[in-house]
Structures are given as C-alpha cells and as structure tokens.
Amino acid sequence: MFTYDTFEVSGSFTLMRPVFISCLIISIILLISIMVAHFRQRKMSCLTVIGISVMTMLISSQLIFYQGIIVDEIGSGGDSLSFIIYVATVCLSFANPLIFLYLFKEKQMTN
C-alpha cells in the first residue's frame, strides 16, 4: 500500500517512531544533565529546563495527533510503541522541571 515498506510494520504505521525516540532521548539527556551537579550549576537555568521540556512535549503531542489523522486516513493501525514513548516523554517533561527545582532548593538550603 505504501511506496516504502518501512512505513508499515505488522499493520502499524511506524513512520514517525524515530522522531518520538528523538524526543525521548532529548528528555533523558535533560534529566541526566539535571542530575549532574557540576553541569547544573554552570550551564542550566530554570527557564532552559522548562523551555526544553515544553518543546519536547509539544512536538510529541503534535506528532501523536498527526499520526492519528494519518492512520485514520490510510486505514492502518496505530503504533502502540510510539504511544508508550509519547507517554514516557510527557512524564519526563513534567518531571524534569520539578526535579530541577527540588535540587535547586536543596542546594540553596545547604548554602
């Protein structure tokens, strides 16, 4: 049905899966950089963490919405792995600023 066979795997539309994985990787890298105290003290601010988190969540939300439209139009099935990756990205996008603020307050209390 498609020009390229890799767009569909077992009846599921998987074209956008690499972008979902990229958003998840960005969120994980942000979480790791928040946890590393040296990097957090020198290069990160609360606005940076919130901005990156909001952008990854918006991109993932738009992708899941458009993927639903495409899947409906072509009569294919949705990709459950992409949805799981989306949920993980949204959870990390909410958790990253909270963890940053918690660690920032903890650092302020010790100083």
MOPAC internal coordinates of N, CA, C and O (Angstrom, degrees):
PM7 1SCF
backbone

  N    0.0000 0     0.00 0     0.00 0    0    0    0
  C    1.4425 1     0.00 0     0.00 0    1    0    0
  C    1.5241 1   111.69 1     0.00 0    2    1    0
  O    1.2310 1   120.15 1   145.63 1    3    2    1
  N    1.3386 1   117.31 1   -34.37 1    3    2    1
  C    1.4504 1   120.77 1   179.42 1    5    3    2
  C    1.5200 1   110.63 1   -98.64 1    6    5    3
  O    1.2310 1   121.35 1   -17.95 1    7    6    5
  N    1.3241 1   115.02 1   162.05 1    7    6    5
  C    1.4534 1   120.34 1   176.26 1    9    7    6
  C    1.5186 1   110.65 1   -67.44 1   10    9    7
  O    1.2310 1   120.74 1   139.99 1   11   10    9
  N    1.3159 1   116.18 1   -40.01 1   11   10    9
  C    1.4561 1   121.64 1   179.42 1   13   11   10
  C    1.5220 1   108.86 1  -111.79 1   14   13   11
  O    1.2310 1   120.39 1   -46.20 1   15   14   13
  N    1.2927 1   116.85 1   133.80 1   15   14   13
  C    1.4552 1   121.33 1  -178.44 1   17   15   14
  C    1.5240 1   112.81 1   -69.78 1   18   17   15
  O    1.2310 1   119.75 1   159.72 1   19   18   17
  N    1.3165 1   118.09 1   -20.28 1   19   18   17
  C    1.4603 1   120.09 1  -175.88 1   21   19   18
  C    1.5192 1   112.79 1   -76.58 1   22   21   19
  O    1.2310 1   119.01 1   172.00 1   23   22   21
  N    1.3214 1   119.50 1    -8.00 1   23   22   21
  C    1.4621 1   121.17 1   179.11 1   25   23   22
  C    1.5216 1   111.42 1   -74.87 1   26   25   23
  O    1.2310 1   120.57 1   159.61 1   27   26   25
  N    1.3176 1   116.51 1   -20.39 1   27   26   25
  C    1.4516 1   120.27 1  -176.79 1   29   27   26
  C    1.5231 1   109.50 1  -131.57 1   30   29   27
  O    1.2310 1   121.04 1   -54.63 1   31   30   29
  N    1.3255 1   115.62 1   125.37 1   31   30   29
  C    1.4554 1   121.31 1   178.37 1   33   31   30
  C    1.5230 1   107.20 1  -126.23 1   34   33   31
  O    1.2310 1   120.18 1   -63.76 1   35   34   33
  N    1.3113 1   117.26 1   116.24 1   35   34   33
  C    1.4672 1   123.55 1   179.48 1   37   35   34
  C    1.5292 1   112.28 1    54.88 1   38   37   35
  O    1.2310 1   120.28 1  -141.25 1   39   38   37
  N    1.3019 1   117.06 1    38.75 1   39   38   37
  C    1.4629 1   121.27 1   178.43 1   41   39   38
  C    1.5113 1   114.86 1    82.70 1   42   41   39
  O    1.2310 1   119.59 1  -176.42 1   43   42   41
  N    1.3214 1   118.38 1     3.58 1   43   42   41
  C    1.4637 1   122.35 1   179.55 1   45   43   42
  C    1.5216 1   110.00 1  -108.75 1   46   45   43
  O    1.2310 1   120.72 1   -41.67 1   47   46   45
  N    1.3082 1   116.23 1   138.33 1   47   46   45
  C    1.4584 1   122.94 1   179.32 1   49   47   46
  C    1.5291 1   108.67 1   -81.62 1   50   49   47
  O    1.2310 1   120.45 1   -67.63 1   51   50   49
  N    1.3205 1   116.74 1   112.37 1   51   50   49
  C    1.4742 1   120.88 1  -172.87 1   53   51   50
  C    1.5249 1   113.89 1  -117.41 1   54   53   51
  O    1.2310 1   119.87 1  -160.69 1   55   54   53
  N    1.3171 1   117.85 1    19.31 1   55   54   53
  C    1.4630 1   120.68 1  -176.31 1   57   55   54
  C    1.5305 1   112.19 1   -62.89 1   58   57   55
  O    1.2310 1   120.03 1   144.09 1   59   58   57
  N    1.3218 1   117.55 1   -35.91 1   59   58   57
  C    1.4631 1   120.02 1  -174.06 1   61   59   58
  C    1.5290 1   113.52 1   -93.00 1   62   61   59
  O    1.2310 1   120.11 1  -176.98 1   63   62   61
  N    1.3093 1   117.40 1     3.02 1   63   62   61
  C    1.4638 1   120.72 1  -178.34 1   65   63   62
  C    1.5315 1   113.04 1   -58.35 1   66   65   63
  O    1.2310 1   118.38 1   139.71 1   67   66   65
  N    1.3452 1   120.69 1   -40.29 1   67   66   65
  C    1.4777 1   119.21 1   178.79 1   69   67   66
  C    1.5297 1   113.49 1   -62.08 1   70   69   67
  O    1.2310 1   119.84 1   147.67 1   71   70   69
  N    1.3162 1   117.92 1   -32.33 1   71   70   69
  C    1.4639 1   119.98 1   178.35 1   73   71   70
  C    1.5285 1   110.14 1   -71.73 1   74   73   71
  O    1.2310 1   120.30 1   141.21 1   75   74   73
  N    1.3274 1   117.02 1   -38.79 1   75   74   73
  C    1.4617 1   120.09 1   175.19 1   77   75   74
  C    1.5250 1   110.71 1   -61.61 1   78   77   75
  O    1.2310 1   120.56 1   137.22 1   79   78   77
  N    1.3151 1   116.54 1   -42.78 1   79   78   77
  C    1.4668 1   120.71 1   178.88 1   81   79   78
  C    1.5243 1   110.52 1   -64.15 1   82   81   79
  O    1.2310 1   120.28 1   141.35 1   83   82   81
  N    1.3304 1   117.07 1   -38.65 1   83   82   81
  C    1.4730 1   120.48 1   178.02 1   85   83   82
  C    1.5220 1   111.36 1   -63.26 1   86   85   83
  O    1.2310 1   120.18 1   137.63 1   87   86   85
  N    1.3301 1   117.27 1   -42.37 1   87   86   85
  C    1.4727 1   120.37 1   177.64 1   89   87   86
  C    1.5181 1   110.93 1   -63.54 1   90   89   87
  O    1.2310 1   120.33 1   140.07 1   91   90   89
  N    1.3203 1   116.97 1   -39.93 1   91   90   89
  C    1.4662 1   120.25 1   178.20 1   93   91   90
  C    1.5244 1   110.76 1   -65.54 1   94   93   91
  O    1.2310 1   120.02 1   138.65 1   95   94   93
  N    1.3085 1   117.56 1   -41.35 1   95   94   93
  C    1.4666 1   121.00 1   178.83 1   97   95   94
  C    1.5262 1   110.76 1   -63.83 1   98   97   95
  O    1.2310 1   120.05 1   139.42 1   99   98   97
  N    1.3274 1   117.50 1   -40.58 1   99   98   97
  C    1.4633 1   120.66 1   177.44 1  101   99   98
  C    1.5204 1   110.26 1   -61.94 1  102  101   99
  O    1.2310 1   120.08 1   137.97 1  103  102  101
  N    1.3292 1   117.45 1   -42.03 1  103  102  101
  C    1.4655 1   120.96 1   178.97 1  105  103  102
  C    1.5260 1   111.54 1   -65.51 1  106  105  103
  O    1.2310 1   120.30 1   141.41 1  107  106  105
  N    1.3208 1   117.04 1   -38.59 1  107  106  105
  C    1.4656 1   120.55 1   178.97 1  109  107  106
  C    1.5309 1   110.58 1   -68.77 1  110  109  107
  O    1.2310 1   120.17 1   138.90 1  111  110  109
  N    1.3229 1   117.27 1   -41.10 1  111  110  109
  C    1.4653 1   120.53 1   177.30 1  113  111  110
  C    1.5282 1   110.48 1   -63.08 1  114  113  111
  O    1.2310 1   120.44 1   141.29 1  115  114  113
  N    1.3289 1   116.76 1   -38.71 1  115  114  113
  C    1.4586 1   120.52 1   176.94 1  117  115  114
  C    1.5266 1   110.92 1   -63.82 1  118  117  115
  O    1.2310 1   120.23 1   138.03 1  119  118  117
  N    1.3207 1   117.16 1   -41.97 1  119  118  117
  C    1.4642 1   121.06 1   178.08 1  121  119  118
  C    1.5270 1   111.23 1   -62.79 1  122  121  119
  O    1.2310 1   120.36 1   136.44 1  123  122  121
  N    1.3219 1   116.91 1   -43.56 1  123  122  121
  C    1.4624 1   120.26 1   179.18 1  125  123  122
  C    1.5287 1   110.71 1   -64.55 1  126  125  123
  O    1.2310 1   120.42 1   138.85 1  127  126  125
  N    1.3215 1   116.80 1   -41.15 1  127  126  125
  C    1.4658 1   119.62 1  -179.68 1  129  127  126
  C    1.5264 1   111.49 1   -69.14 1  130  129  127
  O    1.2310 1   119.90 1   151.70 1  131  130  129
  N    1.3265 1   117.79 1   -28.30 1  131  130  129
  C    1.4680 1   120.13 1   174.66 1  133  131  130
  C    1.5268 1   109.90 1   -68.63 1  134  133  131
  O    1.2310 1   120.89 1   140.82 1  135  134  133
  N    1.3217 1   115.89 1   -39.18 1  135  134  133
  C    1.4615 1   120.48 1  -177.08 1  137  135  134
  C    1.5282 1   112.85 1   -71.05 1  138  137  135
  O    1.2310 1   120.16 1   152.63 1  139  138  137
  N    1.3141 1   117.30 1   -27.37 1  139  138  137
  C    1.4621 1   120.46 1   179.95 1  141  139  138
  C    1.5288 1   107.74 1   -81.16 1  142  141  139
  O    1.2310 1   120.92 1   -68.48 1  143  142  141
  N    1.3105 1   115.84 1   111.52 1  143  142  141
  C    1.4623 1   121.64 1  -171.51 1  145  143  142
  C    1.5290 1   112.81 1   -62.58 1  146  145  143
  O    1.2310 1   119.84 1   139.67 1  147  146  145
  N    1.3079 1   117.90 1   -40.33 1  147  146  145
  C    1.4631 1   120.48 1  -177.42 1  149  147  146
  C    1.5269 1   110.98 1   -62.03 1  150  149  147
  O    1.2310 1   120.28 1   135.40 1  151  150  149
  N    1.3091 1   117.07 1   -44.60 1  151  150  149
  C    1.4621 1   120.43 1  -179.35 1  153  151  150
  C    1.5273 1   110.51 1   -69.09 1  154  153  151
  O    1.2310 1   120.43 1   142.05 1  155  154  153
  N    1.3234 1   116.78 1   -37.95 1  155  154  153
  C    1.4602 1   121.15 1  -178.61 1  157  155  154
  C    1.5275 1   111.00 1   -63.95 1  158  157  155
  O    1.2310 1   120.25 1   142.75 1  159  158  157
  N    1.3249 1   117.13 1   -37.25 1  159  158  157
  C    1.4519 1   120.36 1  -177.21 1  161  159  158
  C    1.5229 1   112.51 1   -72.38 1  162  161  159
  O    1.2310 1   120.42 1   148.03 1  163  162  161
  N    1.3075 1   116.81 1   -31.97 1  163  162  161
  C    1.4627 1   119.01 1  -172.09 1  165  163  162
  C    1.5277 1   114.51 1   -98.01 1  166  165  163
  O    1.2310 1   119.74 1   141.76 1  167  166  165
  N    1.3127 1   118.10 1   -38.24 1  167  166  165
  C    1.4533 1   119.91 1  -167.16 1  169  167  166
  C    1.5275 1   115.39 1  -114.15 1  170  169  167
  O    1.2310 1   118.97 1   166.56 1  171  170  169
  N    1.3185 1   119.58 1   -13.44 1  171  170  169
  C    1.4545 1   120.54 1  -171.63 1  173  171  170
  C    1.5160 1   111.78 1  -113.27 1  174  173  171
  O    1.2310 1   121.83 1   -34.18 1  175  174  173
  N    1.3091 1   114.10 1   145.82 1  175  174  173
  C    1.4550 1   120.94 1   170.53 1  177  175  174
  C    1.5231 1   107.48 1  -127.30 1  178  177  175
  O    1.2310 1   121.04 1   -11.45 1  179  178  177
  N    1.2981 1   115.61 1   168.55 1  179  178  177
  C    1.4645 1   120.26 1  -179.54 1  181  179  178
  C    1.5244 1   110.29 1   -63.44 1  182  181  179
  O    1.2310 1   120.40 1   142.10 1  183  182  181
  N    1.3066 1   116.84 1   -37.90 1  183  182  181
  C    1.4625 1   120.90 1   179.62 1  185  183  182
  C    1.5303 1   111.34 1   -64.08 1  186  185  183
  O    1.2310 1   119.93 1   142.70 1  187  186  185
  N    1.3132 1   117.73 1   -37.30 1  187  186  185
  C    1.4653 1   121.60 1   177.50 1  189  187  186
  C    1.5193 1   111.13 1   -64.15 1  190  189  187
  O    1.2310 1   120.72 1   134.01 1  191  190  189
  N    1.3115 1   116.22 1   -45.99 1  191  190  189
  C    1.4616 1   120.53 1  -178.95 1  193  191  190
  C    1.5234 1   110.52 1   -64.60 1  194  193  191
  O    1.2310 1   120.27 1   134.61 1  195  194  193
  N    1.3236 1   117.08 1   -45.39 1  195  194  193
  C    1.4609 1   120.22 1   179.28 1  197  195  194
  C    1.5240 1   110.88 1   -64.92 1  198  197  195
  O    1.2310 1   120.13 1   139.33 1  199  198  197
  N    1.3242 1   117.35 1   -40.67 1  199  198  197
  C    1.4652 1   120.55 1  -179.92 1  201  199  198
  C    1.5222 1   112.82 1   -63.08 1  202  201  199
  O    1.2310 1   120.47 1   133.52 1  203  202  201
  N    1.3177 1   116.71 1   -46.48 1  203  202  201
  C    1.4621 1   120.01 1   179.42 1  205  203  202
  C    1.5255 1   110.43 1   -65.56 1  206  205  203
  O    1.2310 1   120.29 1   140.02 1  207  206  205
  N    1.3199 1   117.05 1   -39.98 1  207  206  205
  C    1.4631 1   120.61 1   179.86 1  209  207  206
  C    1.5266 1   111.55 1   -64.85 1  210  209  207
  O    1.2310 1   120.34 1   136.24 1  211  210  209
  N    1.3150 1   116.96 1   -43.76 1  211  210  209
  C    1.4637 1   120.69 1   179.45 1  213  211  210
  C    1.5286 1   110.68 1   -65.54 1  214  213  211
  O    1.2310 1   120.30 1   139.50 1  215  214  213
  N    1.3177 1   117.02 1   -40.50 1  215  214  213
  C    1.4728 1   119.43 1  -179.28 1  217  215  214
  C    1.5252 1   111.93 1   -65.64 1  218  217  215
  O    1.2310 1   120.14 1   136.22 1  219  218  217
  N    1.3212 1   117.35 1   -43.78 1  219  218  217
  C    1.4643 1   118.37 1   179.22 1  221  219  218
  C    1.5249 1   111.17 1   -66.44 1  222  221  219
  O    1.2310 1   120.35 1   144.27 1  223  222  221
  N    1.3298 1   116.93 1   -35.73 1  223  222  221
  C    1.4579 1   119.42 1   178.43 1  225  223  222
  C    1.5288 1   110.88 1   -69.17 1  226  225  223
  O    1.2310 1   119.84 1   139.13 1  227  226  225
  N    1.3230 1   117.90 1   -40.87 1  227  226  225
  C    1.4656 1   120.49 1   178.51 1  229  227  226
  C    1.5265 1   112.08 1   -65.57 1  230  229  227
  O    1.2310 1   120.58 1   136.91 1  231  230  229
  N    1.3122 1   116.50 1   -43.09 1  231  230  229
  C    1.4618 1   119.84 1   179.57 1  233  231  230
  C    1.5237 1   110.40 1   -63.27 1  234  233  231
  O    1.2310 1   120.41 1   135.25 1  235  234  233
  N    1.3225 1   116.82 1   -44.75 1  235  234  233
  C    1.4624 1   120.19 1   179.44 1  237  235  234
  C    1.5228 1   111.68 1   -65.06 1  238  237  235
  O    1.2310 1   120.18 1   140.81 1  239  238  237
  N    1.3280 1   117.27 1   -39.19 1  239  238  237
  C    1.4667 1   120.44 1   179.39 1  241  239  238
  C    1.5191 1   111.69 1   -66.00 1  242  241  239
  O    1.2310 1   120.50 1   138.11 1  243  242  241
  N    1.3190 1   116.65 1   -41.89 1  243  242  241
  C    1.4650 1   119.46 1   176.90 1  245  243  242
  C    1.5169 1   111.11 1   -64.74 1  246  245  243
  O    1.2310 1   120.29 1   140.26 1  247  246  245
  N    1.3154 1   117.06 1   -39.74 1  247  246  245
  C    1.4607 1   120.26 1   179.01 1  249  247  246
  C    1.5215 1   112.25 1   -63.71 1  250  249  247
  O    1.2310 1   120.07 1   136.84 1  251  250  249
  N    1.3219 1   117.47 1   -43.16 1  251  250  249
  C    1.4623 1   119.64 1  -179.17 1  253  251  250
  C    1.5243 1   110.06 1   -67.10 1  254  253  251
  O    1.2310 1   120.20 1   144.63 1  255  254  253
  N    1.3289 1   117.22 1   -35.37 1  255  254  253
  C    1.4578 1   121.30 1   177.20 1  257  255  254
  C    1.5273 1   111.31 1   -65.79 1  258  257  255
  O    1.2310 1   120.59 1   130.85 1  259  258  257
  N    1.3303 1   116.48 1   -49.15 1  259  258  257
  C    1.4650 1   120.36 1  -179.47 1  261  259  258
  C    1.5176 1   112.04 1   -68.09 1  262  261  259
  O    1.2310 1   120.34 1   146.69 1  263  262  261
  N    1.3116 1   116.95 1   -33.31 1  263  262  261
  C    1.4560 1   119.78 1   176.68 1  265  263  262
  C    1.5299 1   109.95 1   -64.20 1  266  265  263
  O    1.2310 1   120.23 1   141.27 1  267  266  265
  N    1.3213 1   117.16 1   -38.73 1  267  266  265
  C    1.4589 1   120.59 1   176.81 1  269  267  266
  C    1.5107 1   112.19 1   -63.12 1  270  269  267
  O    1.2310 1   120.47 1   140.33 1  271  270  269
  N    1.3197 1   116.70 1   -39.67 1  271  270  269
  C    1.4684 1   120.35 1   178.01 1  273  271  270
  C    1.5262 1   110.38 1   -66.01 1  274  273  271
  O    1.2310 1   120.24 1   134.36 1  275  274  273
  N    1.3289 1   117.14 1   -45.64 1  275  274  273
  C    1.4659 1   120.87 1  -179.15 1  277  275  274
  C    1.5207 1   110.82 1   -63.30 1  278  277  275
  O    1.2310 1   120.41 1   135.97 1  279  278  277
  N    1.3141 1   116.81 1   -44.03 1  279  278  277
  C    1.4602 1   121.15 1  -179.44 1  281  279  278
  C    1.5279 1   110.54 1   -62.72 1  282  281  279
  O    1.2310 1   120.61 1   140.53 1  283  282  281
  N    1.3288 1   116.44 1   -39.47 1  283  282  281
  C    1.4550 1   120.16 1   178.60 1  285  283  282
  C    1.5160 1   111.35 1   -66.15 1  286  285  283
  O    1.2310 1   120.21 1   139.85 1  287  286  285
  N    1.3162 1   117.20 1   -40.15 1  287  286  285
  C    1.4688 1   120.83 1  -177.94 1  289  287  286
  C    1.5253 1   112.69 1   -69.82 1  290  289  287
  O    1.2310 1   120.21 1   142.16 1  291  290  289
  N    1.3134 1   117.21 1   -37.84 1  291  290  289
  C    1.4688 1   118.67 1  -176.86 1  293  291  290
  C    1.5192 1   112.54 1   -92.07 1  294  293  291
  O    1.2310 1   120.27 1   174.07 1  295  294  293
  N    1.3231 1   117.09 1    -5.93 1  295  294  293
  C    1.4560 1   119.99 1   177.03 1  297  295  294
  C    1.5111 1   114.16 1    74.00 1  298  297  295
  O    1.2310 1   120.72 1  -151.75 1  299  298  297
  N    1.3039 1   116.23 1    28.25 1  299  298  297
  C    1.4564 1   121.13 1   179.67 1  301  299  298
  C    1.5256 1   109.36 1  -102.02 1  302  301  299
  O    1.2310 1   120.24 1    -1.43 1  303  302  301
  N    1.3140 1   117.15 1   178.57 1  303  302  301
  C    1.4595 1   121.40 1   177.61 1  305  303  302
  C    1.5081 1   110.85 1   -95.22 1  306  305  303
  O    1.2310 1   120.85 1   -25.29 1  307  306  305
  N    1.3166 1   115.98 1   154.71 1  307  306  305
  C    1.4551 1   121.00 1   177.07 1  309  307  306
  C    1.5189 1   111.24 1   -75.29 1  310  309  307
  O    1.2310 1   120.97 1   -18.31 1  311  310  309
  N    1.3044 1   115.76 1   161.69 1  311  310  309
  C    1.4519 1   122.09 1  -178.80 1  313  311  310
  C    1.5213 1   108.75 1   -96.62 1  314  313  311
  O    1.2310 1   120.24 1   -68.66 1  315  314  313
  N    1.3220 1   117.14 1   111.34 1  315  314  313
  C    1.4654 1   120.51 1  -177.23 1  317  315  314
  C    1.5322 1   111.49 1   -69.58 1  318  317  315
  O    1.2310 1   119.78 1   146.91 1  319  318  317
  N    1.3232 1   118.02 1   -33.09 1  319  318  317
  C    1.4659 1   120.08 1   178.79 1  321  319  318
  C    1.5289 1   110.83 1   -65.41 1  322  321  319
  O    1.2310 1   119.97 1   140.83 1  323  322  321
  N    1.3232 1   117.65 1   -39.17 1  323  322  321
  C    1.4641 1   120.64 1   176.97 1  325  323  322
  C    1.5206 1   110.90 1   -63.23 1  326  325  323
  O    1.2310 1   119.95 1   143.01 1  327  326  325
  N    1.3306 1   117.69 1   -36.99 1  327  326  325
  C    1.4547 1   120.39 1   177.93 1  329  327  326
  C    1.5231 1   111.13 1   -67.04 1  330  329  327
  O    1.2310 1   120.13 1   140.04 1  331  330  329
  N    1.3076 1   117.36 1   -39.96 1  331  330  329
  C    1.4691 1   120.95 1   177.80 1  333  331  330
  C    1.5282 1   110.23 1   -64.78 1  334  333  331
  O    1.2310 1   120.40 1   138.34 1  335  334  333
  N    1.3175 1   116.84 1   -41.66 1  335  334  333
  C    1.4658 1   120.88 1   176.89 1  337  335  334
  C    1.5305 1   110.26 1   -64.14 1  338  337  335
  O    1.2310 1   120.56 1   141.88 1  339  338  337
  N    1.3303 1   116.54 1   -38.12 1  339  338  337
  C    1.4708 1   120.88 1   176.74 1  341  339  338
  C    1.5248 1   110.90 1   -61.13 1  342  341  339
  O    1.2310 1   120.31 1   133.29 1  343  342  341
  N    1.3271 1   117.02 1   -46.71 1  343  342  341
  C    1.4656 1   120.89 1  -179.90 1  345  343  342
  C    1.5355 1   110.18 1   -62.47 1  346  345  343
  O    1.2310 1   120.07 1   138.69 1  347  346  345
  N    1.3238 1   117.47 1   -41.31 1  347  346  345
  C    1.4644 1   120.66 1   178.26 1  349  347  346
  C    1.5254 1   111.10 1   -63.90 1  350  349  347
  O    1.2310 1   120.12 1   139.96 1  351  350  349
  N    1.3273 1   117.37 1   -40.04 1  351  350  349
  C    1.4671 1   121.31 1   178.89 1  353  351  350
  C    1.5242 1   111.10 1   -64.91 1  354  353  351
  O    1.2310 1   120.30 1   137.38 1  355  354  353
  N    1.3245 1   117.04 1   -42.62 1  355  354  353
  C    1.4670 1   120.46 1   178.92 1  357  355  354
  C    1.5243 1   110.51 1   -64.92 1  358  357  355
  O    1.2310 1   120.24 1   137.95 1  359  358  357
  N    1.3194 1   117.15 1   -42.05 1  359  358  357
  C    1.4735 1   120.44 1   177.98 1  361  359  358
  C    1.5307 1   111.04 1   -61.16 1  362  361  359
  O    1.2310 1   120.52 1   135.07 1  363  362  361
  N    1.3191 1   116.62 1   -44.93 1  363  362  361
  C    1.4660 1   119.85 1   178.07 1  365  363  362
  C    1.5275 1   111.43 1   -66.49 1  366  365  363
  O    1.2310 1   120.30 1   145.71 1  367  366  365
  N    1.3278 1   117.03 1   -34.29 1  367  366  365
  C    1.4616 1   120.06 1   179.44 1  369  367  366
  C    1.5226 1   111.71 1   -66.48 1  370  369  367
  O    1.2310 1   120.15 1   148.47 1  371  370  369
  N    1.3264 1   117.32 1   -31.53 1  371  370  369
  C    1.4584 1   120.06 1   174.23 1  373  371  370
  C    1.5245 1   111.38 1   -79.82 1  374  373  371
  O    1.2310 1   120.25 1   144.44 1  375  374  373
  N    1.3258 1   117.12 1   -35.56 1  375  374  373
  C    1.4623 1   120.91 1  -175.40 1  377  375  374
  C    1.5284 1   112.80 1   -75.23 1  378  377  375
  O    1.2310 1   119.63 1   143.73 1  379  378  377
  N    1.3254 1   118.31 1   -36.27 1  379  378  377
  C    1.4647 1   120.66 1  -174.96 1  381  379  378
  C    1.5300 1   113.36 1   -57.92 1  382  381  379
  O    1.2310 1   118.67 1   129.64 1  383  382  381
  N    1.3420 1   120.15 1   -50.36 1  383  382  381
  C    1.4754 1   117.83 1   177.83 1  385  383  382
  C    1.5244 1   113.08 1   -64.46 1  386  385  383
  O    1.2310 1   120.44 1   144.29 1  387  386  385
  N    1.3432 1   116.76 1   -35.71 1  387  386  385
  C    1.4611 1   119.19 1   179.20 1  389  387  386
  C    1.5236 1   111.38 1   -65.32 1  390  389  387
  O    1.2310 1   120.50 1   137.47 1  391  390  389
  N    1.3182 1   116.65 1   -42.53 1  391  390  389
  C    1.4699 1   120.48 1   177.83 1  393  391  390
  C    1.5244 1   110.40 1   -65.39 1  394  393  391
  O    1.2310 1   120.51 1   138.27 1  395  394  393
  N    1.3202 1   116.63 1   -41.73 1  395  394  393
  C    1.4672 1   120.08 1   178.90 1  397  395  394
  C    1.5223 1   110.57 1   -60.89 1  398  397  395
  O    1.2310 1   120.13 1   133.44 1  399  398  397
  N    1.3292 1   117.35 1   -46.56 1  399  398  397
  C    1.4640 1   120.11 1  -179.28 1  401  399  398
  C    1.5202 1   111.39 1   -66.01 1  402  401  399
  O    1.2310 1   119.86 1   141.53 1  403  402  401
  N    1.3222 1   117.87 1   -38.47 1  403  402  401
  C    1.4629 1   121.15 1   177.68 1  405  403  402
  C    1.5294 1   110.83 1   -62.37 1  406  405  403
  O    1.2310 1   120.28 1   133.00 1  407  406  405
  N    1.3300 1   117.07 1   -47.00 1  407  406  405
  C    1.4619 1   120.27 1   179.96 1  409  407  406
  C    1.5193 1   111.59 1   -68.49 1  410  409  407
  O    1.2310 1   120.18 1   146.72 1  411  410  409
  N    1.3317 1   117.26 1   -33.28 1  411  410  409
  C    1.4674 1   120.99 1   178.03 1  413  411  410
  C    1.5253 1   110.19 1   -66.89 1  414  413  411
  O    1.2310 1   120.40 1   136.76 1  415  414  413
  N    1.3409 1   116.84 1   -43.24 1  415  414  413
  C    1.4658 1   119.82 1   178.00 1  417  415  414
  C    1.5165 1   111.12 1   -65.65 1  418  417  415
  O    1.2310 1   120.63 1   140.73 1  419  418  417
  N    1.3123 1   116.39 1   -39.27 1  419  418  417
  C    1.4709 1   121.22 1   178.28 1  421  419  418
  C    1.5231 1   110.08 1   -62.08 1  422  421  419
  O    1.2310 1   120.58 1   139.47 1  423  422  421
  N    1.3186 1   116.49 1   -40.53 1  423  422  421
  C    1.4684 1   120.04 1   178.94 1  425  423  422
  C    1.5249 1   110.86 1   -67.32 1  426  425  423
  O    1.2310 1   119.96 1   141.34 1  427  426  425
  N    1.3197 1   117.68 1   -38.66 1  427  426  425
  C    1.4615 1   121.51 1   179.36 1  429  427  426
  C    1.5287 1   111.25 1   -66.02 1  430  429  427
  O    1.2310 1   120.39 1   144.68 1  431  430  429
  N    1.3222 1   116.86 1   -35.32 1  431  430  429
  C    1.4633 1   119.99 1  -179.71 1  433  431  430
  C    1.5241 1   112.23 1   -70.11 1  434  433  431
  O    1.2310 1   120.65 1   148.33 1  435  434  433
  N    1.3497 1   116.37 1   -31.67 1  435  434  433
  C    1.4578 1   118.60 1  -178.94 1  437  435  434
  C    1.5172 1   111.99 1   -80.10 1  438  437  435
  O    1.2310 1   119.70 1   159.98 1  439  438  437
  N    1.3067 1   118.18 1   -20.02 1  439  438  437
  C    1.4781 1   121.02 1  -179.58 1  441  439  438
  C    1.4722 1   112.25 1   -85.14 1  442  441  439
  O    1.2310 1   120.10 1   180.00 1  443  442  441

